[in-house]
Amino acid sequence: MAESLNLTSPIIKTITSYIVRRLDMDLDAAYISIRLKGTDGKSIELNYEGSIATTLIIALNKTNLSINSLQRRILERLVIDGKLPLGTVIGSPD
């Protein structure tokens, strides 16, 4: 076993927020891919597949985005579905 330094207090990078960087939707394949970037600079990808993806794509196609932005709807949906921890969407759309 190689030598290593075991830290008394671990260094933990805290992610305090995510922003939507990419959204891919494929109705034929029933697939949604969402790329988010965290405050740690790293990207994560979250996906929906099958009938859930189809339902979300159809609902998004019919929704009024003048009240809530697409990015807000994506982030709130990811929280509702347990794909992201609880939080509050802040800021204004790009």
TORKE-118389 format. One record per atom (N, C-alpha, C, O, CB): atom name; x, y, z; residue in one letter. Coordinates in nm, 3 decimals, m for minus. Glycine has a CB too. Example, Ala and Ser with C-alpha at 12.3 -4.5 7.8 and 13.67 -1.06 7.14 Angstrom:
+----+---------+---------+---------+---+
|  a |       X |       Y |       Z | r |
+----+---------+---------+---------+---+
|  N |   1.319 |  m0.569 |   0.780 | A |
| CA |   1.230 |  m0.450 |   0.780 | A |
|  C |   1.320 |  m0.330 |   0.780 | A |
|  O |   1.424 |  m0.332 |   0.846 | A |
| CB |   1.131 |  m0.447 |   0.905 | A |
|  N |   1.285 |  m0.225 |   0.708 | S |
| CA |   1.367 |  m0.106 |   0.714 | S |
|  C |   1.290 |   0.003 |   0.787 | S |
|  O |   1.341 |   0.114 |   0.804 | S |
| CB |   1.408 |  m0.060 |   0.572 | S |
+----+---------+---------+---------+---+
END
This chain:
+----+---------+---------+---------+---+
|  a |       X |       Y |       Z | r |
+----+---------+---------+---------+---+
|  N |   0.084 |  m0.118 |   0.000 | M |
| CA |   0.000 |   0.000 |   0.000 | M |
|  C |   0.088 |   0.124 |   0.000 | M |
|  O |   0.182 |   0.133 |   0.079 | M |
| CB |  m0.096 |   0.000 |   0.122 | M |
|  N |   0.059 |   0.219 |  m0.088 | A |
| CA |   0.136 |   0.343 |  m0.096 | A |
|  C |   0.105 |   0.431 |   0.024 | A |
|  O |  m0.001 |   0.421 |   0.085 | A |
| CB |   0.105 |   0.418 |  m0.226 | A |
|  N |   0.201 |   0.517 |   0.056 | E |
| CA |   0.180 |   0.612 |   0.164 | E |
|  C |   0.080 |   0.718 |   0.121 | E |
|  O |   0.078 |   0.759 |   0.005 | E |
| CB |   0.312 |   0.676 |   0.207 | E |
|  N |  m0.002 |   0.762 |   0.213 | S |
| CA |  m0.099 |   0.868 |   0.187 | S |
|  C |  m0.117 |   0.950 |   0.313 | S |
|  O |  m0.084 |   0.905 |   0.423 | S |
| CB |  m0.235 |   0.811 |   0.138 | S |
|  N |  m0.167 |   1.068 |   0.296 | L |
| CA |  m0.195 |   1.157 |   0.409 | L |
|  C |  m0.344 |   1.150 |   0.440 | L |
|  O |  m0.426 |   1.190 |   0.357 | L |
| CB |  m0.150 |   1.304 |   0.378 | L |
|  N |  m0.379 |   1.100 |   0.555 | N |
| CA |  m0.518 |   1.097 |   0.598 | N |
|  C |  m0.547 |   1.228 |   0.670 | N |
|  O |  m0.491 |   1.256 |   0.776 | N |
| CB |  m0.546 |   0.975 |   0.690 | N |
|  N |  m0.635 |   1.306 |   0.613 | L |
| CA |  m0.665 |   1.439 |   0.666 | L |
|  C |  m0.752 |   1.431 |   0.790 | L |
|  O |  m0.847 |   1.353 |   0.796 | L |
| CB |  m0.733 |   1.523 |   0.560 | L |
|  N |  m0.719 |   1.513 |   0.888 | T |
| CA |  m0.800 |   1.522 |   1.009 | T |
|  C |  m0.938 |   1.578 |   0.975 | T |
|  O |  m1.039 |   1.528 |   1.023 | T |
| CB |  m0.731 |   1.608 |   1.115 | T |
|  N |  m0.941 |   1.682 |   0.893 | S |
| CA |  m1.066 |   1.743 |   0.846 | S |
|  C |  m1.069 |   1.729 |   0.695 | S |
|  O |  m0.995 |   1.798 |   0.625 | S |
| CB |  m1.077 |   1.894 |   0.890 | S |
|  N |  m1.153 |   1.643 |   0.643 | P |
| CA |  m1.158 |   1.623 |   0.498 | P |
|  C |  m1.191 |   1.752 |   0.423 | P |
|  O |  m1.268 |   1.835 |   0.472 | P |
| CB |  m1.261 |   1.516 |   0.464 | P |
|  N |  m1.134 |   1.767 |   0.306 | I |
| CA |  m1.164 |   1.880 |   0.220 | I |
|  C |  m1.285 |   1.840 |   0.136 | I |
|  O |  m1.281 |   1.744 |   0.058 | I |
| CB |  m1.040 |   1.920 |   0.130 | I |
|  N |  m1.391 |   1.914 |   0.153 | I |
| CA |  m1.516 |   1.882 |   0.082 | I |
|  C |  m1.554 |   2.000 |  m0.004 | I |
|  O |  m1.568 |   2.112 |   0.045 | I |
| CB |  m1.630 |   1.847 |   0.182 | I |
|  N |  m1.571 |   1.976 |  m0.133 | K |
| CA |  m1.621 |   2.081 |  m0.221 | K |
|  C |  m1.773 |   2.079 |  m0.211 | K |
|  O |  m1.837 |   1.975 |  m0.231 | K |
| CB |  m1.573 |   2.060 |  m0.371 | K |
|  N |  m1.829 |   2.191 |  m0.182 | T |
| CA |  m1.972 |   2.202 |  m0.166 | T |
|  C |  m2.035 |   2.256 |  m0.292 | T |
|  O |  m1.991 |   2.357 |  m0.347 | T |
| CB |  m2.007 |   2.291 |  m0.047 | T |
|  N |  m2.137 |   2.189 |  m0.339 | I |
| CA |  m2.213 |   2.237 |  m0.453 | I |
|  C |  m2.334 |   2.311 |  m0.397 | I |
|  O |  m2.416 |   2.253 |  m0.326 | I |
| CB |  m2.256 |   2.118 |  m0.549 | I |
|  N |  m2.345 |   2.440 |  m0.430 | T |
| CA |  m2.454 |   2.519 |  m0.376 | T |
|  C |  m2.564 |   2.545 |  m0.478 | T |
|  O |  m2.675 |   2.585 |  m0.440 | T |
| CB |  m2.401 |   2.649 |  m0.324 | T |
|  N |  m2.536 |   2.523 |  m0.606 | S |
| CA |  m2.641 |   2.544 |  m0.707 | S |
|  C |  m2.605 |   2.473 |  m0.838 | S |
|  O |  m2.490 |   2.435 |  m0.861 | S |
| CB |  m2.662 |   2.695 |  m0.732 | S |
|  N |  m2.706 |   2.459 |  m0.921 | Y |
| CA |  m2.690 |   2.402 |  m1.055 | Y |
|  C |  m2.755 |   2.495 |  m1.156 | Y |
|  O |  m2.854 |   2.562 |  m1.126 | Y |
| CB |  m2.752 |   2.259 |  m1.064 | Y |
|  N |  m2.700 |   2.499 |  m1.278 | I |
| CA |  m2.763 |   2.571 |  m1.387 | I |
|  C |  m2.778 |   2.474 |  m1.506 | I |
|  O |  m2.696 |   2.385 |  m1.525 | I |
| CB |  m2.680 |   2.697 |  m1.428 | I |
|  N |  m2.883 |   2.494 |  m1.583 | V |
| CA |  m2.908 |   2.410 |  m1.699 | V |
|  C |  m2.814 |   2.454 |  m1.811 | V |
|  O |  m2.811 |   2.572 |  m1.847 | V |
| CB |  m3.058 |   2.418 |  m1.745 | V |
|  N |  m2.738 |   2.361 |  m1.866 | R |
| CA |  m2.646 |   2.392 |  m1.974 | R |
|  C |  m2.687 |   2.327 |  m2.106 | R |
|  O |  m2.648 |   2.374 |  m2.212 | R |
| CB |  m2.505 |   2.348 |  m1.937 | R |
|  N |  m2.767 |   2.219 |  m2.100 | R |
| CA |  m2.806 |   2.150 |  m2.223 | R |
|  C |  m2.933 |   2.070 |  m2.199 | R |
|  O |  m2.953 |   2.011 |  m2.093 | R |
| CB |  m2.692 |   2.059 |  m2.273 | R |
|  N |  m3.018 |   2.070 |  m2.302 | L |
| CA |  m3.140 |   1.990 |  m2.300 | L |
|  C |  m3.155 |   1.923 |  m2.436 | L |
|  O |  m3.160 |   1.990 |  m2.539 | L |
| CB |  m3.266 |   2.078 |  m2.266 | L |
|  N |  m3.162 |   1.791 |  m2.435 | D |
| CA |  m3.186 |   1.713 |  m2.557 | D |
|  C |  m3.314 |   1.634 |  m2.538 | D |
|  O |  m3.332 |   1.565 |  m2.438 | D |
| CB |  m3.064 |   1.619 |  m2.589 | D |
|  N |  m3.402 |   1.644 |  m2.636 | M |
| CA |  m3.528 |   1.569 |  m2.631 | M |
|  C |  m3.543 |   1.492 |  m2.761 | M |
|  O |  m3.523 |   1.546 |  m2.869 | M |
| CB |  m3.649 |   1.663 |  m2.608 | M |
|  N |  m3.580 |   1.365 |  m2.750 | D |
| CA |  m3.602 |   1.280 |  m2.867 | D |
|  C |  m3.735 |   1.208 |  m2.847 | D |
|  O |  m3.744 |   1.110 |  m2.773 | D |
| CB |  m3.485 |   1.177 |  m2.887 | D |
|  N |  m3.838 |   1.259 |  m2.914 | L |
| CA |  m3.972 |   1.201 |  m2.898 | L |
|  C |  m3.978 |   1.060 |  m2.953 | L |
|  O |  m4.042 |   0.973 |  m2.893 | L |
| CB |  m4.076 |   1.289 |  m2.967 | L |
|  N |  m3.914 |   1.034 |  m3.067 | D |
| CA |  m3.916 |   0.900 |  m3.125 | D |
|  C |  m3.850 |   0.797 |  m3.034 | D |
|  O |  m3.899 |   0.684 |  m3.021 | D |
| CB |  m3.846 |   0.901 |  m3.261 | D |
|  N |  m3.741 |   0.834 |  m2.973 | A |
| CA |  m3.669 |   0.742 |  m2.884 | A |
|  C |  m3.721 |   0.747 |  m2.740 | A |
|  O |  m3.677 |   0.670 |  m2.655 | A |
| CB |  m3.520 |   0.773 |  m2.885 | A |
|  N |  m3.815 |   0.839 |  m2.713 | A |
| CA |  m3.870 |   0.857 |  m2.578 | A |
|  C |  m3.757 |   0.878 |  m2.477 | A |
|  O |  m3.741 |   0.803 |  m2.382 | A |
| CB |  m3.956 |   0.735 |  m2.537 | A |
|  N |  m3.680 |   0.986 |  m2.502 | Y |
| CA |  m3.560 |   1.009 |  m2.421 | Y |
|  C |  m3.536 |   1.159 |  m2.404 | Y |
|  O |  m3.547 |   1.237 |  m2.499 | Y |
| CB |  m3.436 |   0.942 |  m2.487 | Y |
|  N |  m3.503 |   1.198 |  m2.281 | I |
| CA |  m3.465 |   1.336 |  m2.249 | I |
|  C |  m3.333 |   1.329 |  m2.173 | I |
|  O |  m3.316 |   1.249 |  m2.081 | I |
| CB |  m3.576 |   1.410 |  m2.164 | I |
|  N |  m3.239 |   1.413 |  m2.214 | S |
| CA |  m3.111 |   1.424 |  m2.146 | S |
|  C |  m3.092 |   1.570 |  m2.105 | S |
|  O |  m3.109 |   1.661 |  m2.186 | S |
| CB |  m2.993 |   1.374 |  m2.238 | S |
|  N |  m3.056 |   1.590 |  m1.979 | I |
| CA |  m3.038 |   1.725 |  m1.925 | I |
|  C |  m2.898 |   1.733 |  m1.865 | I |
|  O |  m2.862 |   1.652 |  m1.779 | I |
| CB |  m3.147 |   1.759 |  m1.817 | I |
|  N |  m2.819 |   1.830 |  m1.910 | R |
| CA |  m2.686 |   1.851 |  m1.852 | R |
|  C |  m2.691 |   1.975 |  m1.765 | R |
|  O |  m2.735 |   2.082 |  m1.808 | R |
| CB |  m2.577 |   1.863 |  m1.963 | R |
|  N |  m2.644 |   1.959 |  m1.643 | L |
| CA |  m2.638 |   2.069 |  m1.547 | L |
|  C |  m2.493 |   2.094 |  m1.509 | L |
|  O |  m2.410 |   2.003 |  m1.512 | L |
| CB |  m2.722 |   2.038 |  m1.421 | L |
|  N |  m2.463 |   2.218 |  m1.474 | K |
| CA |  m2.330 |   2.252 |  m1.425 | K |
|  C |  m2.343 |   2.302 |  m1.283 | K |
|  O |  m2.422 |   2.392 |  m1.255 | K |
| CB |  m2.260 |   2.357 |  m1.515 | K |
|  N |  m2.265 |   2.244 |  m1.192 | G |
| CA |  m2.269 |   2.283 |  m1.052 | G |
|  C |  m2.170 |   2.392 |  m1.021 | G |
|  O |  m2.083 |   2.422 |  m1.103 | G |
| CB |  m2.243 |   2.164 |  m0.964 | G |
|  N |  m2.182 |   2.451 |  m0.904 | T |
| CA |  m2.090 |   2.556 |  m0.863 | T |
|  C |  m1.948 |   2.504 |  m0.843 | T |
|  O |  m1.854 |   2.582 |  m0.829 | T |
| CB |  m2.139 |   2.621 |  m0.735 | T |
|  N |  m1.931 |   2.372 |  m0.843 | D |
| CA |  m1.797 |   2.314 |  m0.837 | D |
|  C |  m1.733 |   2.306 |  m0.974 | D |
|  O |  m1.619 |   2.261 |  m0.987 | D |
| CB |  m1.803 |   2.175 |  m0.774 | D |
|  N |  m1.806 |   2.351 |  m1.079 | G |
| CA |  m1.753 |   2.351 |  m1.214 | G |
|  C |  m1.773 |   2.221 |  m1.290 | G |
|  O |  m1.742 |   2.213 |  m1.409 | G |
| CB |  m1.609 |   2.382 |  m1.211 | G |
|  N |  m1.823 |   2.120 |  m1.223 | K |
| CA |  m1.842 |   1.990 |  m1.286 | K |
|  C |  m1.984 |   1.978 |  m1.342 | K |
|  O |  m2.079 |   2.035 |  m1.288 | K |
| CB |  m1.814 |   1.876 |  m1.186 | K |
|  N |  m1.995 |   1.903 |  m1.449 | S |
| CA |  m2.126 |   1.880 |  m1.511 | S |
|  C |  m2.180 |   1.744 |  m1.471 | S |
|  O |  m2.105 |   1.648 |  m1.451 | S |
| CB |  m2.116 |   1.889 |  m1.665 | S |
|  N |  m2.312 |   1.737 |  m1.459 | I |
| CA |  m2.380 |   1.610 |  m1.439 | I |
|  C |  m2.487 |   1.598 |  m1.546 | I |
|  O |  m2.537 |   1.698 |  m1.597 | I |
| CB |  m2.441 |   1.599 |  m1.294 | I |
|  N |  m2.522 |   1.475 |  m1.577 | E |
| CA |  m2.626 |   1.452 |  m1.676 | E |
|  C |  m2.737 |   1.367 |  m1.612 | E |
|  O |  m2.710 |   1.263 |  m1.551 | E |
| CB |  m2.569 |   1.382 |  m1.802 | E |
|  N |  m2.859 |   1.414 |  m1.626 | L |
| CA |  m2.975 |   1.344 |  m1.574 | L |
|  C |  m3.066 |   1.310 |  m1.690 | L |
|  O |  m3.077 |   1.388 |  m1.785 | L |
| CB |  m3.049 |   1.428 |  m1.466 | L |
|  N |  m3.132 |   1.195 |  m1.684 | N |
| CA |  m3.209 |   1.148 |  m1.798 | N |
|  C |  m3.348 |   1.100 |  m1.759 | N |
|  O |  m3.372 |   1.057 |  m1.646 | N |
| CB |  m3.135 |   1.036 |  m1.867 | N |
|  N |  m3.438 |   1.109 |  m1.855 | Y |
| CA |  m3.570 |   1.048 |  m1.846 | Y |
|  C |  m3.583 |   0.958 |  m1.968 | Y |
|  O |  m3.535 |   0.990 |  m2.076 | Y |
| CB |  m3.684 |   1.157 |  m1.841 | Y |
|  N |  m3.650 |   0.844 |  m1.949 | E |
| CA |  m3.668 |   0.750 |  m2.059 | E |
|  C |  m3.811 |   0.697 |  m2.060 | E |
|  O |  m3.883 |   0.706 |  m1.961 | E |
| CB |  m3.569 |   0.634 |  m2.048 | E |
|  N |  m3.850 |   0.642 |  m2.174 | G |
| CA |  m3.977 |   0.574 |  m2.186 | G |
|  C |  m4.097 |   0.667 |  m2.178 | G |
|  O |  m4.092 |   0.782 |  m2.221 | G |
| CB |  m3.988 |   0.471 |  m2.081 | G |
|  N |  m4.205 |   0.613 |  m2.121 | S |
| CA |  m4.331 |   0.687 |  m2.118 | S |
|  C |  m4.321 |   0.817 |  m2.037 | S |
|  O |  m4.391 |   0.913 |  m2.067 | S |
| CB |  m4.440 |   0.599 |  m2.060 | S |
|  N |  m4.235 |   0.819 |  m1.937 | I |
| CA |  m4.217 |   0.942 |  m1.859 | I |
|  C |  m4.158 |   1.052 |  m1.948 | I |
|  O |  m4.204 |   1.166 |  m1.944 | I |
| CB |  m4.125 |   0.916 |  m1.735 | I |
|  N |  m4.058 |   1.018 |  m2.028 | A |
| CA |  m3.997 |   1.115 |  m2.119 | A |
|  C |  m4.100 |   1.163 |  m2.221 | A |
|  O |  m4.109 |   1.283 |  m2.248 | A |
| CB |  m3.876 |   1.053 |  m2.191 | A |
|  N |  m4.177 |   1.072 |  m2.277 | T |
| CA |  m4.278 |   1.109 |  m2.376 | T |
|  C |  m4.380 |   1.205 |  m2.315 | T |
|  O |  m4.414 |   1.306 |  m2.377 | T |
| CB |  m4.349 |   0.984 |  m2.429 | T |
|  N |  m4.427 |   1.174 |  m2.197 | T |
| CA |  m4.525 |   1.260 |  m2.129 | T |
|  C |  m4.467 |   1.398 |  m2.103 | T |
|  O |  m4.536 |   1.498 |  m2.124 | T |
| CB |  m4.569 |   1.196 |  m1.997 | T |
|  N |  m4.342 |   1.406 |  m2.058 | L |
| CA |  m4.278 |   1.535 |  m2.030 | L |
|  C |  m4.259 |   1.616 |  m2.157 | L |
|  O |  m4.280 |   1.737 |  m2.157 | L |
| CB |  m4.144 |   1.514 |  m1.961 | L |
|  N |  m4.218 |   1.552 |  m2.266 | I |
| CA |  m4.198 |   1.624 |  m2.393 | I |
|  C |  m4.330 |   1.681 |  m2.443 | I |
|  O |  m4.336 |   1.795 |  m2.487 | I |
| CB |  m4.135 |   1.531 |  m2.499 | I |
|  N |  m4.436 |   1.602 |  m2.437 | I |
| CA |  m4.568 |   1.649 |  m2.483 | I |
|  C |  m4.616 |   1.764 |  m2.395 | I |
|  O |  m4.668 |   1.863 |  m2.446 | I |
| CB |  m4.671 |   1.533 |  m2.481 | I |
|  N |  m4.600 |   1.750 |  m2.264 | A |
| CA |  m4.643 |   1.857 |  m2.172 | A |
|  C |  m4.564 |   1.985 |  m2.197 | A |
|  O |  m4.620 |   2.095 |  m2.197 | A |
| CB |  m4.627 |   1.813 |  m2.025 | A |
|  N |  m4.434 |   1.971 |  m2.219 | L |
| CA |  m4.351 |   2.088 |  m2.244 | L |
|  C |  m4.391 |   2.157 |  m2.374 | L |
|  O |  m4.388 |   2.279 |  m2.384 | L |
| CB |  m4.204 |   2.049 |  m2.249 | L |
|  N |  m4.428 |   2.079 |  m2.473 | N |
| CA |  m4.469 |   2.135 |  m2.602 | N |
|  C |  m4.597 |   2.219 |  m2.588 | N |
|  O |  m4.619 |   2.311 |  m2.667 | N |
| CB |  m4.492 |   2.023 |  m2.703 | N |
|  N |  m4.679 |   2.188 |  m2.490 | K |
| CA |  m4.807 |   2.256 |  m2.472 | K |
|  C |  m4.804 |   2.366 |  m2.366 | K |
|  O |  m4.902 |   2.438 |  m2.349 | K |
| CB |  m4.912 |   2.156 |  m2.436 | K |
|  N |  m4.693 |   2.379 |  m2.295 | T |
| CA |  m4.690 |   2.471 |  m2.181 | T |
|  C |  m4.667 |   2.616 |  m2.222 | T |
|  O |  m4.610 |   2.644 |  m2.328 | T |
| CB |  m4.582 |   2.429 |  m2.085 | T |
|  N |  m4.711 |   2.707 |  m2.138 | N |
| CA |  m4.692 |   2.850 |  m2.158 | N |
|  C |  m4.565 |   2.890 |  m2.082 | N |
|  O |  m4.562 |   2.887 |  m1.959 | N |
| CB |  m4.817 |   2.933 |  m2.108 | N |
|  N |  m4.461 |   2.928 |  m2.155 | L |
| CA |  m4.334 |   2.963 |  m2.091 | L |
|  C |  m4.323 |   3.111 |  m2.057 | L |
|  O |  m4.216 |   3.157 |  m2.016 | L |
| CB |  m4.220 |   2.925 |  m2.181 | L |
|  N |  m4.431 |   3.186 |  m2.071 | S |
| CA |  m4.425 |   3.329 |  m2.038 | S |
|  C |  m4.432 |   3.352 |  m1.887 | S |
|  O |  m4.391 |   3.458 |  m1.839 | S |
| CB |  m4.539 |   3.405 |  m2.107 | S |
|  N |  m4.481 |   3.255 |  m1.813 | I |
| CA |  m4.491 |   3.269 |  m1.667 | I |
|  C |  m4.366 |   3.214 |  m1.599 | I |
|  O |  m4.304 |   3.282 |  m1.517 | I |
| CB |  m4.617 |   3.196 |  m1.614 | I |
|  N |  m4.329 |   3.093 |  m1.633 | N |
| CA |  m4.208 |   3.030 |  m1.580 | N |
|  C |  m4.119 |   2.990 |  m1.697 | N |
|  O |  m4.168 |   2.933 |  m1.795 | N |
| CB |  m4.242 |   2.906 |  m1.491 | N |
|  N |  m3.991 |   3.019 |  m1.687 | S |
| CA |  m3.898 |   2.988 |  m1.796 | S |
|  C |  m3.878 |   2.837 |  m1.811 | S |
|  O |  m3.911 |   2.759 |  m1.721 | S |
| CB |  m3.763 |   3.056 |  m1.771 | S |
|  N |  m3.824 |   2.798 |  m1.924 | L |
| CA |  m3.793 |   2.658 |  m1.949 | L |
|  C |  m3.692 |   2.608 |  m1.847 | L |
|  O |  m3.706 |   2.498 |  m1.794 | L |
| CB |  m3.739 |   2.639 |  m2.092 | L |
|  N |  m3.590 |   2.687 |  m1.819 | Q |
| CA |  m3.488 |   2.646 |  m1.722 | Q |
|  C |  m3.549 |   2.625 |  m1.584 | Q |
|  O |  m3.518 |   2.527 |  m1.516 | Q |
| CB |  m3.376 |   2.750 |  m1.715 | Q |
|  N |  m3.636 |   2.716 |  m1.542 | R |
| CA |  m3.702 |   2.702 |  m1.411 | R |
|  C |  m3.785 |   2.574 |  m1.407 | R |
|  O |  m3.780 |   2.500 |  m1.309 | R |
| CB |  m3.791 |   2.825 |  m1.382 | R |
|  N |  m3.861 |   2.549 |  m1.512 | R |
| CA |  m3.944 |   2.428 |  m1.517 | R |
|  C |  m3.860 |   2.302 |  m1.510 | R |
|  O |  m3.896 |   2.205 |  m1.442 | R |
| CB |  m4.029 |   2.427 |  m1.645 | R |
|  N |  m3.746 |   2.302 |  m1.580 | I |
| CA |  m3.657 |   2.186 |  m1.576 | I |
|  C |  m3.604 |   2.164 |  m1.435 | I |
|  O |  m3.613 |   2.053 |  m1.382 | I |
| CB |  m3.540 |   2.203 |  m1.675 | I |
|  N |  m3.551 |   2.268 |  m1.374 | L |
| CA |  m3.495 |   2.254 |  m1.239 | L |
|  C |  m3.599 |   2.212 |  m1.137 | L |
|  O |  m3.574 |   2.124 |  m1.055 | L |
| CB |  m3.432 |   2.386 |  m1.195 | L |
|  N |  m3.717 |   2.273 |  m1.143 | E |
| CA |  m3.823 |   2.236 |  m1.049 | E |
|  C |  m3.868 |   2.092 |  m1.069 | E |
|  O |  m3.895 |   2.021 |  m0.972 | E |
| CB |  m3.944 |   2.331 |  m1.063 | E |
|  N |  m3.875 |   2.048 |  m1.193 | R |
| CA |  m3.916 |   1.909 |  m1.222 | R |
|  C |  m3.812 |   1.810 |  m1.169 | R |
|  O |  m3.848 |   1.706 |  m1.114 | R |
| CB |  m3.936 |   1.889 |  m1.374 | R |
|  N |  m3.684 |   1.842 |  m1.185 | L |
| CA |  m3.579 |   1.754 |  m1.135 | L |
|  C |  m3.586 |   1.740 |  m0.983 | L |
|  O |  m3.559 |   1.633 |  m0.929 | L |
| CB |  m3.441 |   1.807 |  m1.176 | L |
|  N |  m3.623 |   1.848 |  m0.914 | V |
| CA |  m3.640 |   1.842 |  m0.769 | V |
|  C |  m3.762 |   1.758 |  m0.734 | V |
|  O |  m3.754 |   1.671 |  m0.647 | V |
| CB |  m3.654 |   1.985 |  m0.709 | V |
|  N |  m3.874 |   1.783 |  m0.801 | I |
| CA |  m3.997 |   1.707 |  m0.774 | I |
|  C |  m3.973 |   1.557 |  m0.792 | I |
|  O |  m4.023 |   1.476 |  m0.714 | I |
| CB |  m4.111 |   1.754 |  m0.867 | I |
|  N |  m3.898 |   1.521 |  m0.894 | D |
| CA |  m3.873 |   1.380 |  m0.925 | D |
|  C |  m3.760 |   1.320 |  m0.842 | D |
|  O |  m3.727 |   1.202 |  m0.859 | D |
| CB |  m3.840 |   1.365 |  m1.071 | D |
|  N |  m3.701 |   1.398 |  m0.751 | G |
| CA |  m3.597 |   1.347 |  m0.663 | G |
|  C |  m3.461 |   1.330 |  m0.731 | G |
|  O |  m3.373 |   1.264 |  m0.676 | G |
| CB |  m3.639 |   1.216 |  m0.608 | G |
|  N |  m3.444 |   1.388 |  m0.848 | K |
| CA |  m3.316 |   1.379 |  m0.917 | K |
|  C |  m3.217 |   1.484 |  m0.868 | K |
|  O |  m3.097 |   1.471 |  m0.888 | K |
| CB |  m3.337 |   1.394 |  m1.068 | K |
|  N |  m3.268 |   1.589 |  m0.803 | L |
| CA |  m3.187 |   1.692 |  m0.739 | L |
|  C |  m3.239 |   1.714 |  m0.598 | L |
|  O |  m3.357 |   1.692 |  m0.572 | L |
| CB |  m3.188 |   1.825 |  m0.821 | L |
|  N |  m3.152 |   1.758 |  m0.507 | P |
| CA |  m3.200 |   1.788 |  m0.371 | P |
|  C |  m3.289 |   1.913 |  m0.371 | P |
|  O |  m3.290 |   1.990 |  m0.467 | P |
| CB |  m3.080 |   1.809 |  m0.275 | P |
|  N |  m3.362 |   1.931 |  m0.263 | L |
| CA |  m3.450 |   2.047 |  m0.249 | L |
|  C |  m3.372 |   2.177 |  m0.262 | L |
|  O |  m3.256 |   2.187 |  m0.221 | L |
| CB |  m3.523 |   2.044 |  m0.115 | L |
|  N |  m3.437 |   2.276 |  m0.319 | G |
| CA |  m3.376 |   2.406 |  m0.335 | G |
|  C |  m3.476 |   2.503 |  m0.393 | G |
|  O |  m3.591 |   2.467 |  m0.420 | G |
| CB |  m3.252 |   2.398 |  m0.424 | G |
|  N |  m3.434 |   2.626 |  m0.411 | T |
| CA |  m3.517 |   2.731 |  m0.464 | T |
|  C |  m3.453 |   2.786 |  m0.591 | T |
|  O |  m3.333 |   2.814 |  m0.593 | T |
| CB |  m3.539 |   2.843 |  m0.360 | T |
|  N |  m3.531 |   2.801 |  m0.696 | V |
| CA |  m3.481 |   2.860 |  m0.819 | V |
|  C |  m3.478 |   3.011 |  m0.803 | V |
|  O |  m3.579 |   3.072 |  m0.769 | V |
| CB |  m3.567 |   2.818 |  m0.941 | V |
|  N |  m3.361 |   3.071 |  m0.826 | I |
| CA |  m3.346 |   3.215 |  m0.814 | I |
|  C |  m3.287 |   3.270 |  m0.944 | I |
|  O |  m3.240 |   3.193 |  m1.028 | I |
| CB |  m3.256 |   3.252 |  m0.692 | I |
|  N |  m3.291 |   3.400 |  m0.961 | G |
| CA |  m3.234 |   3.464 |  m1.079 | G |
|  C |  m3.338 |   3.482 |  m1.188 | G |
|  O |  m3.456 |   3.453 |  m1.170 | G |
| CB |  m3.116 |   3.384 |  m1.132 | G |
|  N |  m3.290 |   3.531 |  m1.300 | S |
| CA |  m3.380 |   3.554 |  m1.414 | S |
|  C |  m3.327 |   3.475 |  m1.534 | S |
|  O |  m3.208 |   3.444 |  m1.541 | S |
| CB |  m3.391 |   3.706 |  m1.449 | S |
|  N |  m3.417 |   3.442 |  m1.627 | P |
| CA |  m3.375 |   3.362 |  m1.742 | P |
|  C |  m3.273 |   3.436 |  m1.829 | P |
|  O |  m3.274 |   3.559 |  m1.837 | P |
| CB |  m3.496 |   3.322 |  m1.827 | P |
|  N |  m3.186 |   3.360 |  m1.893 | D |
| CA |  m3.089 |   3.418 |  m1.987 | D |
|  C |  m3.157 |   3.457 |  m2.115 | D |
|  O |  m3.093 |   3.507 |  m2.207 | D |
| CB |  m2.976 |   3.319 |  m2.017 | D |
+----+---------+---------+---------+---+
END
